[in-house]
Amino acid sequence: MQTLRCTKCGKVLLEAEGEAYIRKKCPKCKTINEFHIEKGIIQPIHKSN
């Protein structure tokens, strides 16, 4: 299990397992977080606006 945290405030968003591409909006700071999980490695995707 991998714990996914908001890249801005650090709040735990969810726990994921396996390989996935996840977009999740933080309920605390309203930041949209994107994660790419591959082979147990979490890679947060940072996009400049």
MODELLER restraints for C-alpha pairs under 7 A, 6 or more apart:
rsr = mdl.restraints
at = mdl.atoms
rsr.add(forms.Gaussian(group=physical.xy_distance, feature=features.Distance(at['CA:1:A'], at['CA:15:A']), mean=6.13, stdev=0.5))
rsr.add(forms.Gaussian(group=physical.xy_distance, feature=features.Distance(at['CA:1:A'], at['CA:16:A']), mean=5.56, stdev=0.5))
rsr.add(forms.Gaussian(group=physical.xy_distance, feature=features.Distance(at['CA:1:A'], at['CA:17:A']), mean=4.86, stdev=0.5))
rsr.add(forms.Gaussian(group=physical.xy_distance, feature=features.Distance(at['CA:2:A'], at['CA:15:A']), mean=5.33, stdev=0.5))
rsr.add(forms.Gaussian(group=physical.xy_distance, feature=features.Distance(at['CA:2:A'], at['CA:16:A']), mean=5.16, stdev=0.5))
rsr.add(forms.Gaussian(group=physical.xy_distance, feature=features.Distance(at['CA:2:A'], at['CA:17:A']), mean=6.07, stdev=0.5))
rsr.add(forms.Gaussian(group=physical.xy_distance, feature=features.Distance(at['CA:3:A'], at['CA:12:A']), mean=6.89, stdev=0.5))
rsr.add(forms.Gaussian(group=physical.xy_distance, feature=features.Distance(at['CA:3:A'], at['CA:14:A']), mean=6.07, stdev=0.5))
rsr.add(forms.Gaussian(group=physical.xy_distance, feature=features.Distance(at['CA:3:A'], at['CA:15:A']), mean=4.45, stdev=0.5))
rsr.add(forms.Gaussian(group=physical.xy_distance, feature=features.Distance(at['CA:3:A'], at['CA:16:A']), mean=6.53, stdev=0.5))
rsr.add(forms.Gaussian(group=physical.xy_distance, feature=features.Distance(at['CA:4:A'], at['CA:12:A']), mean=5.95, stdev=0.5))
rsr.add(forms.Gaussian(group=physical.xy_distance, feature=features.Distance(at['CA:4:A'], at['CA:13:A']), mean=5.63, stdev=0.5))
rsr.add(forms.Gaussian(group=physical.xy_distance, feature=features.Distance(at['CA:4:A'], at['CA:14:A']), mean=5.46, stdev=0.5))
rsr.add(forms.Gaussian(group=physical.xy_distance, feature=features.Distance(at['CA:4:A'], at['CA:15:A']), mean=5.88, stdev=0.5))
rsr.add(forms.Gaussian(group=physical.xy_distance, feature=features.Distance(at['CA:5:A'], at['CA:11:A']), mean=5.37, stdev=0.5))
rsr.add(forms.Gaussian(group=physical.xy_distance, feature=features.Distance(at['CA:5:A'], at['CA:12:A']), mean=4.36, stdev=0.5))
rsr.add(forms.Gaussian(group=physical.xy_distance, feature=features.Distance(at['CA:5:A'], at['CA:13:A']), mean=5.36, stdev=0.5))
rsr.add(forms.Gaussian(group=physical.xy_distance, feature=features.Distance(at['CA:6:A'], at['CA:12:A']), mean=6.46, stdev=0.5))
rsr.add(forms.Gaussian(group=physical.xy_distance, feature=features.Distance(at['CA:6:A'], at['CA:13:A']), mean=6.50, stdev=0.5))
rsr.add(forms.Gaussian(group=physical.xy_distance, feature=features.Distance(at['CA:6:A'], at['CA:26:A']), mean=6.44, stdev=0.5))
rsr.add(forms.Gaussian(group=physical.xy_distance, feature=features.Distance(at['CA:6:A'], at['CA:33:A']), mean=6.35, stdev=0.5))
rsr.add(forms.Gaussian(group=physical.xy_distance, feature=features.Distance(at['CA:7:A'], at['CA:33:A']), mean=6.80, stdev=0.5))
rsr.add(forms.Gaussian(group=physical.xy_distance, feature=features.Distance(at['CA:13:A'], at['CA:26:A']), mean=6.76, stdev=0.5))
rsr.add(forms.Gaussian(group=physical.xy_distance, feature=features.Distance(at['CA:18:A'], at['CA:39:A']), mean=6.99, stdev=0.5))
rsr.add(forms.Gaussian(group=physical.xy_distance, feature=features.Distance(at['CA:18:A'], at['CA:40:A']), mean=6.66, stdev=0.5))
rsr.add(forms.Gaussian(group=physical.xy_distance, feature=features.Distance(at['CA:19:A'], at['CA:37:A']), mean=5.07, stdev=0.5))
rsr.add(forms.Gaussian(group=physical.xy_distance, feature=features.Distance(at['CA:19:A'], at['CA:38:A']), mean=4.89, stdev=0.5))
rsr.add(forms.Gaussian(group=physical.xy_distance, feature=features.Distance(at['CA:19:A'], at['CA:39:A']), mean=6.37, stdev=0.5))
rsr.add(forms.Gaussian(group=physical.xy_distance, feature=features.Distance(at['CA:20:A'], at['CA:36:A']), mean=5.94, stdev=0.5))
rsr.add(forms.Gaussian(group=physical.xy_distance, feature=features.Distance(at['CA:20:A'], at['CA:37:A']), mean=5.14, stdev=0.5))
rsr.add(forms.Gaussian(group=physical.xy_distance, feature=features.Distance(at['CA:20:A'], at['CA:38:A']), mean=6.88, stdev=0.5))
rsr.add(forms.Gaussian(group=physical.xy_distance, feature=features.Distance(at['CA:21:A'], at['CA:35:A']), mean=5.76, stdev=0.5))
rsr.add(forms.Gaussian(group=physical.xy_distance, feature=features.Distance(at['CA:21:A'], at['CA:36:A']), mean=4.52, stdev=0.5))
rsr.add(forms.Gaussian(group=physical.xy_distance, feature=features.Distance(at['CA:21:A'], at['CA:37:A']), mean=6.28, stdev=0.5))
rsr.add(forms.Gaussian(group=physical.xy_distance, feature=features.Distance(at['CA:22:A'], at['CA:34:A']), mean=5.62, stdev=0.5))
rsr.add(forms.Gaussian(group=physical.xy_distance, feature=features.Distance(at['CA:22:A'], at['CA:35:A']), mean=5.13, stdev=0.5))
rsr.add(forms.Gaussian(group=physical.xy_distance, feature=features.Distance(at['CA:22:A'], at['CA:36:A']), mean=6.44, stdev=0.5))
rsr.add(forms.Gaussian(group=physical.xy_distance, feature=features.Distance(at['CA:23:A'], at['CA:32:A']), mean=6.80, stdev=0.5))
rsr.add(forms.Gaussian(group=physical.xy_distance, feature=features.Distance(at['CA:23:A'], at['CA:33:A']), mean=5.61, stdev=0.5))
rsr.add(forms.Gaussian(group=physical.xy_distance, feature=features.Distance(at['CA:23:A'], at['CA:34:A']), mean=4.42, stdev=0.5))
rsr.add(forms.Gaussian(group=physical.xy_distance, feature=features.Distance(at['CA:23:A'], at['CA:35:A']), mean=6.50, stdev=0.5))
rsr.add(forms.Gaussian(group=physical.xy_distance, feature=features.Distance(at['CA:24:A'], at['CA:32:A']), mean=5.77, stdev=0.5))
rsr.add(forms.Gaussian(group=physical.xy_distance, feature=features.Distance(at['CA:24:A'], at['CA:33:A']), mean=5.26, stdev=0.5))
rsr.add(forms.Gaussian(group=physical.xy_distance, feature=features.Distance(at['CA:24:A'], at['CA:34:A']), mean=6.48, stdev=0.5))
rsr.add(forms.Gaussian(group=physical.xy_distance, feature=features.Distance(at['CA:25:A'], at['CA:31:A']), mean=5.65, stdev=0.5))
rsr.add(forms.Gaussian(group=physical.xy_distance, feature=features.Distance(at['CA:25:A'], at['CA:32:A']), mean=4.29, stdev=0.5))
rsr.add(forms.Gaussian(group=physical.xy_distance, feature=features.Distance(at['CA:25:A'], at['CA:33:A']), mean=5.97, stdev=0.5))
rsr.add(forms.Gaussian(group=physical.xy_distance, feature=features.Distance(at['CA:26:A'], at['CA:32:A']), mean=6.34, stdev=0.5))
rsr.add(forms.Gaussian(group=physical.xy_distance, feature=features.Distance(at['CA:34:A'], at['CA:44:A']), mean=5.99, stdev=0.5))
rsr.add(forms.Gaussian(group=physical.xy_distance, feature=features.Distance(at['CA:34:A'], at['CA:45:A']), mean=5.34, stdev=0.5))
rsr.add(forms.Gaussian(group=physical.xy_distance, feature=features.Distance(at['CA:35:A'], at['CA:42:A']), mean=6.67, stdev=0.5))
rsr.add(forms.Gaussian(group=physical.xy_distance, feature=features.Distance(at['CA:35:A'], at['CA:43:A']), mean=5.72, stdev=0.5))
rsr.add(forms.Gaussian(group=physical.xy_distance, feature=features.Distance(at['CA:35:A'], at['CA:44:A']), mean=4.53, stdev=0.5))
rsr.add(forms.Gaussian(group=physical.xy_distance, feature=features.Distance(at['CA:35:A'], at['CA:45:A']), mean=5.70, stdev=0.5))
rsr.add(forms.Gaussian(group=physical.xy_distance, feature=features.Distance(at['CA:36:A'], at['CA:42:A']), mean=6.07, stdev=0.5))
rsr.add(forms.Gaussian(group=physical.xy_distance, feature=features.Distance(at['CA:36:A'], at['CA:43:A']), mean=5.22, stdev=0.5))
rsr.add(forms.Gaussian(group=physical.xy_distance, feature=features.Distance(at['CA:36:A'], at['CA:44:A']), mean=6.42, stdev=0.5))
rsr.add(forms.Gaussian(group=physical.xy_distance, feature=features.Distance(at['CA:37:A'], at['CA:43:A']), mean=6.17, stdev=0.5))
